[in-house]
Amino acid sequence: MKKKLPDSAEAKRLMIDVDIPHISIRRQCDLLGLNRSTFYYAPATESEENLRLVRFIDEQYTKTPFYGWLRMTAHVRRLGLQVNHKRAQRLMQTMGLQAIHLKPRPSAAAKEHTLYPYLLNAVVLSRPNQVWSADITYVRMTQGFMYLVAVID
């Protein structure tokens, strides 16, 4: 939810020393090829109200995963919070939440989609590091949320 600077800009930003009296910040930025606005940039964080909305949306989505952003907006309004549908939609998209319902033609593959064969049918898994897999999930925390990543051997 917060914007991140590219690694090279962040590294250059850390090279600037504000305690050098004879070289101004403007000159140091110029020498590094860094815009001064990048030096003074402070990443924006989510407001407490948005984090509270995220918590309510996450709790309700856990109970009713078939709620889309319109129903979720109505639910949050019933709780007494002021929210419009665009805000609820943005927060749900940021969290990666989407209403679970039957999509049109769910089993039909797209024509342009490449089909890859499953290569592990004939493989006997007998040792560590032979096959790896990864998964990612969203976890609600007391001060916000985080993503849990698992690498499976």
BAFI-3210 file (N, C-alpha, C; in Angstrom, 3 decimals, decimal comma, padded with zeros to 6 digits):
// residues 153
n [1|2|3|4|5|6|7|8|9|10|11|12|13|14|15|16|17|18|19|20|21|22|23|24|25|26|27|28|29|30|31|32|33|34|35|36|37|38|39|40|41|42|43|44|45|46|47|48|49|50|51|52|53|54|55|56|57|58|59|60|61|62|63|64|65|66|67|68|69|70|71|72|73|74|75|76|77|78|79|80|81|82|83|84|85|86|87|88|89|90|91|92|93|94|95|96|97|98|99|100|101|102|103|104|105|106|107|108|109|110|111|112|113|114|115|116|117|118|119|120|121|122|123|124|125|126|127|128|129|130|131|132|133|134|135|136|137|138|139|140|141|142|143|144|145|146|147|148|149|150|151|152|153]
n.u [000,807|002,143|004,099|007,178|010,539|012,757|015,503|018,079|017,719|017,075|019,469|021,209|020,045|020,674|023,376|023,768|024,935|023,830|025,209|027,499|028,934|030,093|029,328|026,432|023,101|021,811|023,945|025,129|023,076|023,051|025,599|025,273|023,332|020,653|017,307|016,274|013,765|013,410|015,224|014,007|011,701|009,153|007,753|004,271|001,923|-000,722|-003,764|-005,092|-007,829|-008,243|-006,871|-008,500|-010,853|-009,904|-009,563|-012,258|-013,353|-011,829|-012,542|-015,290|-015,138|-013,960|-016,068|-018,107|-017,254|-018,374|-019,222|-019,054|-017,516|-019,625|-021,613|-019,966|-019,408|-021,969|-022,268|-020,217|-021,127|-023,477|-022,343|-021,823|-019,787|-018,391|-018,062|-017,308|-018,153|-015,960|-013,722|-013,919|-013,675|-011,049|-009,546|-010,185|-009,088|-006,404|-005,874|-006,181|-008,605|-011,482|-014,774|-016,118|-017,502|-019,360|-017,864|-018,386|-018,328|-016,260|-014,532|-013,445|-010,580|-008,503|-007,932|-005,457|-003,822|-001,026|-000,607|001,018|002,805|002,424|005,182|005,980|004,823|005,985|008,074|009,871|009,778|012,370|014,379|015,663|015,331|014,624|012,220|010,560|008,189|006,045|004,099|001,793|000,165|-002,322|-002,226|-003,910|-002,924|-002,382|-001,679|-002,201|-001,581|000,053|002,024|002,379|004,809|005,526|007,936|008,119|009,638]
n.v [-001,196|001,092|003,438|002,701|003,648|003,218|000,907|001,936|004,717|004,941|004,086|006,103|008,247|007,711|008,234|010,930|013,465|015,441|016,897|018,065|021,102|022,679|021,654|021,840|020,432|020,524|020,541|018,061|016,310|016,909|016,001|013,267|012,751|012,858|013,758|016,521|016,384|013,667|013,162|014,443|013,020|011,354|008,308|007,716|006,670|004,423|005,705|005,715|005,350|004,091|001,687|000,664|000,309|-001,638|-003,751|-004,251|-004,926|-007,189|-008,948|-009,292|-010,345|-012,775|-014,075|-013,899|-014,615|-014,198|-011,635|-008,783|-005,624|-003,777|-004,866|-005,075|-002,406|-001,539|-003,082|-002,062|000,532|000,029|-000,559|001,904|003,469|005,930|005,449|005,276|003,524|003,431|003,668|001,380|-000,530|-000,011|-000,627|-003,332|-004,346|-003,752|-005,459|-007,794|-009,072|-010,635|-011,145|-014,362|-016,226|-017,982|-017,739|-016,725|-019,470|-021,179|-023,347|-023,155|-022,683|-019,926|-019,122|-018,095|-018,823|-020,595|-024,055|-025,906|-028,913|-031,258|-032,023|-033,736|-036,216|-038,808|-038,774|-039,897|-038,822|-038,603|-037,417|-034,562|-031,138|-031,774|-031,094|-028,017|-025,708|-022,831|-020,529|-017,879|-015,844|-013,744|-012,163|-011,000|-008,549|-007,070|-004,384|-003,839|-005,489|-008,352|-010,212|-013,657|-015,822|-018,995|-021,407|-024,512|-027,590]
n.w [000,000|000,205|-001,605|-003,163|-003,481|-006,304|-006,037|-006,714|-006,551|-003,875|-002,728|-003,615|-002,319|000,312|000,304|000,524|002,605|005,111|006,932|005,960|005,678|003,614|001,152|-000,507|-000,217|-002,592|-004,426|-003,841|-004,604|-007,313|-008,081|-007,709|-009,533|-008,853|-008,319|-006,340|-005,214|-004,928|-002,901|-000,713|-000,535|001,219|001,953|001,618|004,073|004,986|006,280|009,651|009,615|007,122|007,629|009,630|008,158|006,373|008,148|008,943|006,448|005,824|007,920|007,373|004,790|005,320|006,554|004,588|001,660|-000,810|-001,109|-003,051|-003,977|-003,888|-002,143|000,069|000,598|001,350|003,662|005,344|005,610|007,038|009,464|010,376|009,359|007,218|003,898|000,451|-002,617|-004,327|-002,722|-001,099|-003,096|-004,026|-001,712|-001,400|-003,772|-003,309|-001,191|-002,500|-002,638|-003,931|-005,039|-004,597|-006,950|-009,473|-012,516|-015,960|-018,153|-016,770|-017,173|-019,674|-021,514|-022,453|-025,868|-026,686|-024,650|-023,547|-023,195|-020,815|-020,319|-017,572|-015,833|-013,829|-013,628|-014,128|-012,378|-009,595|-006,409|-004,344|-002,851|-000,955|-002,128|-004,709|-005,946|-005,943|-004,542|-004,290|-002,325|-001,533|000,863|002,422|005,565|008,377|010,743|014,043|013,755|011,093|008,080|006,585|004,212|003,878|002,879|001,575|000,934|-000,427|-000,075]
ca.u [000,000|002,913|004,922|008,562|011,501|013,641|016,657|019,202|017,395|017,171|020,898|021,766|019,490|021,417|024,752|023,811|025,225|023,325|026,101|028,642|028,534|030,618|028,673|024,987|022,306|021,544|025,148|025,297|022,082|023,508|026,736|024,780|022,325|019,419|016,440|016,120|012,458|013,609|015,906|013,068|010,508|008,814|006,653|002,983|001,409|-002,175|-004,321|-005,693|-009,190|-008,155|-006,502|-009,692|-011,724|-009,310|-009,865|-013,674|-013,550|-011,218|-013,370|-016,527|-014,805|-013,732|-017,395|-018,897|-016,347|-019,123|-019,515|-018,225|-017,274|-020,888|-022,181|-019,033|-019,650|-023,229|-022,028|-019,413|-022,017|-024,373|-021,577|-021,767|-018,606|-018,601|-017,182|-017,983|-017,837|-014,640|-012,731|-014,019|-013,138|-009,588|-008,989|-010,311|-008,100|-005,090|-005,736|-006,291|-009,879|-012,417|-015,936|-016,052|-018,741|-019,147|-017,588|-018,895|-017,508|-015,053|-013,600|-012,945|-009,283|-008,346|-007,282|-004,069|-003,080|-000,186|-000,764|002,290|002,577|002,845|006,419|006,338|004,033|006,808|009,214|009,759|010,377|013,075|015,428|015,403|015,690|014,334|011,107|010,211|006,930|005,907|002,740|001,730|-001,161|-002,528|-002,494|-004,265|-002,156|-003,016|-001,371|-002,340|-001,576|001,318|001,934|003,156|005,295|006,050|008,648|007,936|010,608]
ca.v [000,000|002,307|003,573|002,461|004,181|002,208|000,654|002,827|006,038|004,833|004,014|007,439|009,110|007,436|008,743|012,368|013,795|016,789|017,549|018,690|022,504|023,338|021,115|021,911|019,265|020,691|020,127|016,624|015,668|017,114|015,106|011,893|012,617|012,574|014,916|016,893|015,915|012,283|013,200|014,852|012,179|010,487|007,456|007,904|005,480|004,379|006,363|004,814|005,055|003,076|000,422|000,175|-000,193|-002,884|-004,781|-004,591|-005,610|-008,514|-009,785|-009,635|-011,198|-014,109|-014,662|-013,945|-014,351|-013,912|-010,203|-007,939|-004,318|-003,080|-005,384|-004,756|-000,995|-001,478|-003,656|-001,119|001,657|-000,417|-000,497|003,313|004,135|006,610|004,943|005,162|002,269|003,481|003,427|-000,040|-001,276|000,148|-001,377|-004,760|-004,668|-003,695|-006,682|-008,952|-009,739|-010,608|-011,972|-015,730|-016,642|-018,683|-016,867|-017,320|-020,516|-021,279|-024,400|-022,913|-022,015|-018,913|-019,683|-017,649|-019,319|-021,749|-025,169|-026,527|-030,261|-031,520|-032,765|-034,553|-037,452|-040,016|-038,543|-040,425|-037,845|-039,434|-036,706|-033,126|-030,195|-032,324|-030,307|-026,892|-025,029|-021,617|-020,025|-016,606|-015,586|-012,493|-012,405|-009,782|-008,338|-006,073|-003,049|-003,784|-006,806|-008,745|-011,326|-014,793|-016,565|-020,301|-022,169|-025,907|-028,491]
ca.w [000,000|000,120|-002,783|-002,831|-004,435|-006,880|-005,182|-007,020|-006,013|-002,416|-002,402|-003,808|-001,280|001,539|000,154|000,777|003,999|005,377|007,895|005,288|005,509|002,416|-000,049|-000,267|-000,600|-004,025|-005,153|-003,651|-005,465|-008,681|-008,304|-007,767|-010,583|-008,140|-008,148|-004,932|-004,735|-004,506|-001,606|000,322|-000,618|002,348|001,503|002,288|004,736|005,052|007,457|010,645|009,171|006,077|008,250|010,305|007,090|005,887|009,143|008,818|005,165|005,918|008,787|006,669|003,651|005,860|006,799|003,359|000,536|-002,036|-001,157|-003,901|-003,364|-003,630|-000,895|001,150|000,901|002,099|004,993|006,136|005,931|008,117|010,708|010,782|008,817|005,949|002,843|-000,840|-003,279|-004,947|-001,669|-000,751|-004,235|-004,019|-000,588|-001,694|-004,799|-002,676|-000,393|-003,384|-002,385|-005,045|-004,725|-005,114|-007,588|-010,721|-013,653|-017,199|-018,775|-015,960|-017,581|-021,031|-021,538|-023,490|-027,049|-026,783|-023,495|-023,831|-022,267|-020,488|-019,795|-016,204|-016,040|-012,670|-013,591|-014,077|-011,493|-008,238|-005,506|-003,373|-002,110|-000,762|-003,198|-006,029|-006,467|-005,077|-004,813|-003,476|-002,165|-000,817|001,413|003,143|006,980|009,104|011,972|014,906|013,246|009,633|007,484|005,963|003,300|004,304|001,723|001,934|-000,094|-000,034|-000,693]
c.u [000,851|003,841|006,384|009,451|012,281|014,904|017,819|018,952|017,511|018,645|021,557|021,305|020,248|022,849|024,871|023,967|024,809|024,242|027,340|028,283|028,980|030,068|027,167|024,300|022,015|022,726|025,362|024,318|022,507|024,659|026,303|023,780|020,963|018,591|016,309|014,777|012,544|014,293|014,925|011,813|010,347|007,624|005,387|002,551|-000,113|-002,645|-004,912|-007,110|-009,194|-007,785|-007,680|-010,688|-011,223|-009,641|-011,338|-013,948|-012,996|-012,050|-014,648|-016,245|-014,539|-015,064|-018,169|-018,013|-017,055|-019,540|-018,528|-018,078|-018,554|-021,535|-021,288|-019,200|-020,912|-023,039|-021,262|-020,248|-022,998|-023,669|-021,401|-020,549|-018,936|-017,575|-017,974|-017,481|-016,435|-013,539|-012,733|-013,421|-011,607|-008,951|-009,073|-009,310|-006,697|-004,836|-005,804|-007,573|-010,804|-013,571|-015,801|-017,425|-018,402|-018,982|-018,166|-017,880|-016,205|-014,061|-013,018|-011,639|-009,254|-007,558|-005,803|-003,199|-002,312|-000,412|000,588|002,032|003,056|004,030|006,771|005,559|004,900|007,985|008,913|010,495|011,028|014,115|015,042|015,894|015,453|013,220|010,784|008,856|006,860|004,447|002,794|000,298|-001,146|-002,890|-002,786|-003,473|-002,865|-002,795|-001,487|-002,427|-000,207|001,040|002,872|003,520|005,885|006,724|008,662|008,896|010,028]
c.v [001,262|002,266|003,432|003,049|003,044|002,089|001,607|004,226|006,035|004,800|005,385|008,397|008,935|007,957|010,222|012,620|015,243|017,564|018,167|020,145|023,122|022,753|021,061|020,615|019,315|020,191|018,618|015,841|015,753|016,164|013,645|011,661|012,275|013,843|015,239|016,433|014,456|012,236|013,515|013,988|011,330|009,632|007,691|006,583|005,548|005,033|005,309|004,411|003,987|001,714|-000,188|-000,387|-001,528|-004,020|-005,220|-005,369|-007,027|-009,450|-010,221|-010,553|-012,627|-014,820|-014,872|-013,623|-014,059|-012,453|-009,512|-006,575|-003,544|-003,543|-005,039|-003,296|-000,843|-002,009|-002,676|000,101|001,289|-000,400|000,932|004,059|004,762|006,093|004,915|003,907|002,265|003,181|001,948|-000,898|-001,199|-000,666|-002,880|-005,187|-004,684|-004,965|-007,944|-009,735|-009,560|-011,537|-013,339|-016,090|-017,296|-017,677|-017,513|-018,290|-020,733|-022,335|-024,182|-022,129|-020,980|-019,503|-019,313|-018,159|-020,580|-022,822|-025,834|-027,910|-030,367|-032,472|-033,710|-035,863|-038,684|-039,877|-039,128|-039,453|-038,587|-038,685|-035,235|-032,306|-030,749|-031,515|-029,221|-026,344|-023,804|-021,208|-018,731|-016,401|-014,297|-012,814|-011,073|-009,732|-007,282|-004,661|-002,952|-005,189|-007,083|-009,887|-012,421|-015,594|-017,880|-020,925|-023,608|-026,759|-029,891]
c.w [000,000|-001,075|-002,373|-003,917|-005,067|-006,034|-005,449|-006,470|-004,500|-001,989|-002,549|-002,722|000,034|001,490|000,514|002,268|004,245|006,317|007,263|005,001|004,174|001,106|000,236|-000,707|-002,092|-004,851|-005,025|-004,529|-006,927|-009,012|-008,437|-008,889|-010,004|-008,037|-006,666|-004,381|-004,280|-003,149|-000,479|000,378|000,646|001,921|002,309|002,918|004,745|006,347|008,404|010,219|008,076|006,658|009,000|009,286|006,541|006,846|009,039|007,536|005,233|006,792|008,074|005,492|004,117|006,092|005,498|002,161|-000,777|-002,122|-002,099|-003,255|-003,104|-002,326|000,289|001,563|001,735|003,518|005,880|006,508|007,046|009,467|011,205|010,275|007,474|004,933|001,543|-001,557|-003,893|-003,935|-001,268|-001,860|-004,255|-002,902|-000,831|-002,761|-004,215|-001,863|-001,250|-003,164|-003,574|-004,689|-005,383|-005,658|-008,910|-011,859|-014,917|-017,796|-018,012|-016,444|-018,974|-020,959|-022,660|-024,664|-027,130|-025,630|-023,860|-022,768|-022,066|-019,909|-018,338|-016,269|-014,894|-012,588|-013,377|-013,118|-010,116|-007,325|-004,353|-002,552|-001,932|-001,951|-004,596|-006,710|-005,458|-005,504|-003,918|-003,425|-001,369|-000,329|002,225|004,587|007,659|010,399|012,815|014,389|011,727|009,068|006,909|005,000|003,796|003,062|002,215|000,719|000,382|-000,818|-000,692]
res [m|k|k|k|l|p|d|s|a|e|a|k|r|l|m|i|d|v|d|i|p|h|i|s|i|r|r|q|c|d|l|l|g|l|n|r|s|t|f|y|y|a|p|a|t|e|s|e|e|n|l|r|l|v|r|f|i|d|e|q|y|t|k|t|p|f|y|g|w|l|r|m|t|a|h|v|r|r|l|g|l|q|v|n|h|k|r|a|q|r|l|m|q|t|m|g|l|q|a|i|h|l|k|p|r|p|s|a|a|a|k|e|h|t|l|y|p|y|l|l|n|a|v|v|l|s|r|p|n|q|v|w|s|a|d|i|t|y|v|r|m|t|q|g|f|m|y|l|v|a|v|i|d]
***
